[in-house]
């Protein structure tokens, strides 16, 4: 009897743990005027260090607002919001995530609320959905390369990359890197878009595999190795991270492949069950305004969506230079196809078949 009771207690404990929302790194920014009345709660995939200047600028105009900032993985943000909303309680006031598909699923499934802000009227059509989900950044997939290894410049297209790999098997051996799409949601989305824009993507991956392709779960693992020459090339790397590090690493270069450049965005929304939806909408308005978009583009090196921001690292400058070469992923329920389990299973099967040639 005692053994049975212990077993039941253990099962109950495990069930509770399974339902406990994931907790990320939490930082609280006190209200500048010392008040404790209003608090903005944010769940975000953006590193705390990078978020700090955004929060400081917002608080400069809202000195009575404290901010609780939780740095979470994209999947954990979605799980937290769903669990907290379905339990009948409140959740974060603002979500900002690089997981486009997961953010759009929240919006499409009714976990977001409309947050009409003045800037939305002039927002590009591809970058918003029903006044509930908004792209705030324009982040391209780039080819990163070790500059000393390419005195005449790196490949400029996927076909050139394939030719280089075929003609330099000894040079390239074990020195090409990309995301492990089974571990990286960004890598998965970039490759999924490749399959729509490049008919020979699996041929390219097989050539990479035969050259000893290495895969990594994060951008940093690839960028660090290209910067010091352990890798010569990194394919489909998130350009915002690469550009930030290239400023400090003289041997690290990056190129937007001229056949096409896939662009992902960080998507923001105000949850339906937000405790303070007014504060969530005010923070969204700030990030979509000139000051917030300029900070994202110039301070954080995350190219801004707003066409009013025209600096060298802005989305407007990228559009002016590259035009139709850019292939942004639209902010719409269409991205939910990437969450379809049958599609994912097929993509992973083809990925593993290509990598089997290593």
Buried (B, 14 or more C-beta within 10 A) or exposed (E): EEEEEEEEEEEEEEEEEEEEBEEBEEBEBEBBEEEEEBBBBBBBBBEBEBBBEBBEBBBEEBEEBBBBBBBBBBBBBBBBBBBBBEEEEBBBBBBBBBBBBBBBBBBBBEBBBBBEBEBBEEBBEBBBBEBBBBBBBBBBBBBBBBBEBBEEEBBBBBBBBBEBBEEEEEEBEEBBBBBBBEEBBBBBBBBBBBBEEBEEBBEBBBBBBBBEBBBBBBBEBBBBBBBEBBBBBBBBBBBBBBBBBBEEBEBBBBBBBEEBBBBBBBBBBBBBBBBBBEBBBBBBBBBBBEBBBBBBBBEBBBBBBBBBBBEEBBBBBBBEEBEEBBBBBBBBBEBBEBEEEEEBEEBBEBBEEBBEEB
